[in-house]
Amino acid sequence: MSHKAFQADFIYLGNQEKISNGIIELNANSEITHLGENTSSSDIKTKKLNGFLCPGFINTHCHIELSHLQHKVSEGTKLHGFVQDLQKVRKADEATISQAIASAELSMRNNGIVAVGDISNGEDSFQTKSQSPIFFHTFVELFGFDKLQADRIYTRGLELKHIAQNRNLNASVVPHSSYSVSNELMKLIGKTQKNAPITIHNQETEAENSLFQKGEGEIKEMLKRFGLDLSTFKPIGKSSIFNYLAFLNTEVNTLLVHNTFTKPEDIEWAEQNHAHLYWCFCPNANQYIEKRLPNIPQFIDAGVSCTLGTDSLASNWQLSIWAEIETIQKHYPQIKTELLIEMACQNGAKFLGIDNQFGKLEIGKKPGLNWVNQGAVNKLA
Ligand SMILES: [Zn+2]
């Protein structure tokens, strides 16, 4: 492949800037060599495109290892129902699991995704991820509400992190959520050295807040059904975020995922107490599980860093960041496209610590190039 040049109605750079009728040129290595309103030389042939161009998308929340569960879990069951259904259908033979992972990786590439923050509970996805042209950061996700099990679960998590690293994957150990991880395990994760970035599912369901505020609700009932002893659990009278954030390392980039039931006081307190927070939205998964959407304008008004994710095929119809943007635009038409592109590109790259290459169209960088026209994403580089 040789030098390429494209002109489009708009070029979104990946932060909030855009160039009308801009021209972008790339060399054979897909590095950007020119960006502006005119071509760099009169003998360059420019392909004219309707629609807009933007950098490759960053998917900051995915569980590629659950890809074999597409269409297997019922919609609208709320989180406690989803978690229970997931347990029932999760098991499958190795070939089914790895084929589904490989085809999910391919579909993300075709949907213009260039980097993924991906959750792993086991090794199933490591082979595909280590061979992929997509940049993957692996979040080794830990569960354990029983504090007596904290050391054992943590040690097993570190082993899995090292297995991932030995396959040349970037990896960190992370807590699944406030209600599935004991304070003891949360502290062990928070104290881990060289363990960035990290992520946690946050306020995905109202019952998560009820558990920490009042010690009641569907999440509590679910934990009891799992056989956990909750006799020593004490509600704190506040939402979950006030509990776990204190145990995490405030020096490392931390992604709070979903935020469907997050209130302004949660955002304010969290931002005051953590200087490296990012807030990730997976609107299609929220529609799938809870039939709800987070109040995204509330986060934009607060001026916090937001990113986008697809969650897994167990709770989504596809793995496409553009499909997430379309859902947000449908429900919140007042949010400008350039702001959503910033969430999908530069903010995600900053969170993953890969903004030296990804997230912004800039001369000398190789961030991928997407052409979006009439709702369709075409990967140009
Ligand atoms: Zn998730």
Residues whose N, C-alpha, C, O or C-beta is under 5 A from the ligand:
A	BS01	ZN	D311
